[in-house]
């Protein structure tokens, strides 16, 4: 006789029960709240840490962050927190909304429309939130 439960749903229920038993606070874990604890690094610090500090002829931090965003998009934008944090840092590094949108759209031929759509939605969410903070 066939099991009436979807095996994936059963696995997720078991994982949820295990997490709750190990740490009851995990039941209400919110990744967006966790990423809010990660500060947006100042542009100058990013340039030292990720830019031309160690290689004067190398890529600047903004270009490196665009490469990170492209890679995250290529993975299907599954790492939502990382996409959002990268977009925040890109804006701090001086990237425009148009540049961010173009970088994501550029990945259409490589990552596919669903991945680009998801990355674009996440990026727009961050940009809208950051606009709300400025008001």
One Martini backbone bead per residue (centre of mass of N, CA, C, O) as a GRO file, in nm:
protein
  135
    1UNK     BB    1   0.099   0.035   0.020
    2UNK     BB    2   0.071   0.364  -0.002
    3UNK     BB    3   0.201   0.650   0.102
    4UNK     BB    4   0.027   0.949   0.185
    5UNK     BB    5   0.306   1.075   0.207
    6UNK     BB    6   0.538   1.288   0.143
    7UNK     BB    7   0.872   1.244   0.174
    8UNK     BB    8   0.953   1.539   0.202
    9UNK     BB    9   0.754   1.621   0.423
   10UNK     BB   10   0.856   1.416   0.629
   11UNK     BB   11   1.144   1.520   0.643
   12UNK     BB   12   1.067   1.809   0.737
   13UNK     BB   13   0.924   1.726   0.997
   14UNK     BB   14   1.171   1.589   1.125
   15UNK     BB   15   1.359   1.834   1.119
   16UNK     BB   16   1.178   2.019   1.287
   17UNK     BB   17   1.166   1.838   1.539
   18UNK     BB   18   1.471   1.831   1.589
   19UNK     BB   19   1.519   2.137   1.617
   20UNK     BB   20   1.320   2.176   1.853
   21UNK     BB   21   1.465   1.978   2.049
   22UNK     BB   22   1.748   2.124   2.046
   23UNK     BB   23   1.603   2.425   1.971
   24UNK     BB   24   1.325   2.607   2.022
   25UNK     BB   25   1.415   2.878   1.872
   26UNK     BB   26   1.418   2.755   1.574
   27UNK     BB   27   1.114   2.766   1.508
   28UNK     BB   28   1.152   3.108   1.467
   29UNK     BB   29   1.345   3.132   1.245
   30UNK     BB   30   1.491   3.425   1.068
   31UNK     BB   31   1.694   3.507   0.812
   32UNK     BB   32   1.637   3.816   0.790
   33UNK     BB   33   1.715   3.878   1.082
   34UNK     BB   34   2.004   3.777   1.061
   35UNK     BB   35   2.100   3.968   0.824
   36UNK     BB   36   2.052   4.233   0.994
   37UNK     BB   37   2.319   4.179   1.170
   38UNK     BB   38   2.466   4.238   0.912
   39UNK     BB   39   2.671   4.463   0.815
   40UNK     BB   40   2.734   4.733   0.625
   41UNK     BB   41   3.001   4.804   0.461
   42UNK     BB   42   3.214   5.027   0.401
   43UNK     BB   43   3.354   5.121   0.115
   44UNK     BB   44   3.648   5.145   0.219
   45UNK     BB   45   3.665   4.861   0.340
   46UNK     BB   46   3.603   4.702   0.082
   47UNK     BB   47   3.851   4.801  -0.072
   48UNK     BB   48   4.051   4.669   0.120
   49UNK     BB   49   3.933   4.371   0.132
   50UNK     BB   50   3.816   4.353  -0.201
   51UNK     BB   51   4.021   4.520  -0.356
   52UNK     BB   52   4.325   4.712  -0.428
   53UNK     BB   53   4.520   4.674  -0.183
   54UNK     BB   54   4.691   4.404  -0.301
   55UNK     BB   55   4.601   4.503  -0.613
   56UNK     BB   56   4.629   4.777  -0.797
   57UNK     BB   57   4.534   4.623  -1.083
   58UNK     BB   58   4.277   4.530  -0.985
   59UNK     BB   59   3.980   4.481  -0.866
   60UNK     BB   60   3.720   4.623  -0.752
   61UNK     BB   61   3.467   4.586  -0.528
   62UNK     BB   62   3.230   4.621  -0.723
   63UNK     BB   63   3.316   4.407  -0.928
   64UNK     BB   64   3.329   4.171  -0.730
   65UNK     BB   65   3.027   4.189  -0.647
   66UNK     BB   66   2.919   4.128  -0.932
   67UNK     BB   67   3.037   3.844  -0.939
   68UNK     BB   68   2.882   3.737  -0.700
   69UNK     BB   69   2.598   3.791  -0.811
   70UNK     BB   70   2.629   3.612  -1.059
   71UNK     BB   71   2.684   3.347  -0.907
   72UNK     BB   72   2.420   3.346  -0.742
   73UNK     BB   73   2.237   3.345  -0.986
   74UNK     BB   74   2.349   3.082  -1.118
   75UNK     BB   75   2.237   2.913  -0.856
   76UNK     BB   76   1.930   3.034  -0.837
   77UNK     BB   77   1.909   3.209  -0.581
   78UNK     BB   78   1.918   3.025  -0.311
   79UNK     BB   79   2.093   3.246  -0.156
   80UNK     BB   80   1.920   3.491  -0.033
   81UNK     BB   81   2.094   3.636   0.176
   82UNK     BB   82   2.341   3.678  -0.011
   83UNK     BB   83   2.200   3.852  -0.217
   84UNK     BB   84   2.108   4.080  -0.030
   85UNK     BB   85   2.389   4.155   0.083
   86UNK     BB   86   2.521   4.217  -0.191
   87UNK     BB   87   2.335   4.448  -0.270
   88UNK     BB   88   2.397   4.630  -0.033
   89UNK     BB   89   2.704   4.649  -0.101
   90UNK     BB   90   2.678   4.766  -0.382
   91UNK     BB   91   2.547   5.030  -0.301
   92UNK     BB   92   2.780   5.117  -0.115
   93UNK     BB   93   2.993   5.093  -0.368
   94UNK     BB   94   2.804   5.257  -0.609
   95UNK     BB   95   2.574   5.115  -0.722
   96UNK     BB   96   2.319   5.092  -0.933
   97UNK     BB   97   2.017   4.977  -1.011
   98UNK     BB   98   2.081   4.934  -1.310
   99UNK     BB   99   2.339   4.765  -1.273
  100UNK     BB  100   2.210   4.537  -1.113
  101UNK     BB  101   1.999   4.457  -1.323
  102UNK     BB  102   2.204   4.394  -1.550
  103UNK     BB  103   2.366   4.174  -1.408
  104UNK     BB  104   2.129   3.982  -1.381
  105UNK     BB  105   2.029   3.977  -1.680
  106UNK     BB  106   2.298   3.862  -1.801
  107UNK     BB  107   2.225   3.560  -1.681
  108UNK     BB  108   2.002   3.435  -1.859
  109UNK     BB  109   2.175   3.248  -2.058
  110UNK     BB  110   2.297   3.079  -1.801
  111UNK     BB  111   2.056   3.053  -1.567
  112UNK     BB  112   1.786   3.166  -1.635
  113UNK     BB  113   1.480   3.294  -1.573
  114UNK     BB  114   1.419   3.199  -1.280
  115UNK     BB  115   1.686   3.300  -1.152
  116UNK     BB  116   1.659   3.597  -1.240
  117UNK     BB  117   1.388   3.654  -1.111
  118UNK     BB  118   1.473   3.596  -0.821
  119UNK     BB  119   1.709   3.797  -0.802
  120UNK     BB  120   1.541   4.046  -0.878
  121UNK     BB  121   1.344   4.031  -0.641
  122UNK     BB  122   1.557   4.053  -0.417
  123UNK     BB  123   1.681   4.321  -0.508
  124UNK     BB  124   1.424   4.492  -0.495
  125UNK     BB  125   1.370   4.450  -0.199
  126UNK     BB  126   1.627   4.594  -0.102
  127UNK     BB  127   1.588   4.866  -0.248
  128UNK     BB  128   1.320   4.932  -0.110
  129UNK     BB  129   1.424   4.924   0.181
  130UNK     BB  130   1.644   5.145   0.143
  131UNK     BB  131   1.449   5.370   0.065
  132UNK     BB  132   1.288   5.361   0.336
  133UNK     BB  133   1.539   5.446   0.514
  134UNK     BB  134   1.577   5.742   0.385
  135UNK     BB  135   1.292   5.871   0.488
   0.00000   0.00000   0.00000
